[in-house]
């Protein structure tokens, strides 16, 4: 599992990762800074869907993943993000959750 170093985290990659409503929801769920089992972060989203979201967030430098046995734990890289982009995490946390228009999936809602 590759995680970019603090210096490799790019703002454009972070914005791209956070541009999806589910990924923004994940960041809000991890805001406490505690490491959490991936299955408990957003339990209403299918595991198969989350795999792509974890990858996007990890590759952008937003989260760190740590395997332990058969479980995968994740945490927000808040210190790294605060050091690179002061105020960004607070802005994301303050933002109201994005609503997906009725009749559309979360994936379709991100493109609107």
Rosetta blueprint (number, residue, H / E / L):
1 X L
2 X L
3 X L
4 X L
5 X L
6 X H
7 X H
8 X H
9 X L
10 X L
11 X H
12 X H
13 X H
14 X H
15 X H
16 X H
17 X H
18 X H
19 X L
20 X L
21 X H
22 X H
23 X H
24 X H
25 X H
26 X H
27 X H
28 X H
29 X H
30 X L
31 X L
32 X L
33 X L
34 X L
35 X L
36 X E
37 X E
38 X H
39 X H
40 X H
41 X H
42 X L
43 X L
44 X L
45 X L
46 X L
47 X H
48 X H
49 X H
50 X H
51 X H
52 X H
53 X H
54 X H
55 X H
56 X H
57 X H
58 X H
59 X H
60 X H
61 X L
62 X L
63 X E
64 X E
65 X E
66 X E
67 X E
68 X E
69 X L
70 X L
71 X E
72 X E
73 X E
74 X E
75 X E
76 X E
77 X L
78 X H
79 X H
80 X H
81 X H
82 X H
83 X H
84 X H
85 X L
86 X L
87 X L
88 X H
89 X H
90 X H
91 X H
92 X H
93 X H
94 X H
95 X L
96 X L
97 X L
98 X L
99 X L
100 X L
101 X L
102 X L
103 X L
104 X L
105 X L
106 X H
107 X H
108 X H
109 X H
110 X H
111 X L
112 X L
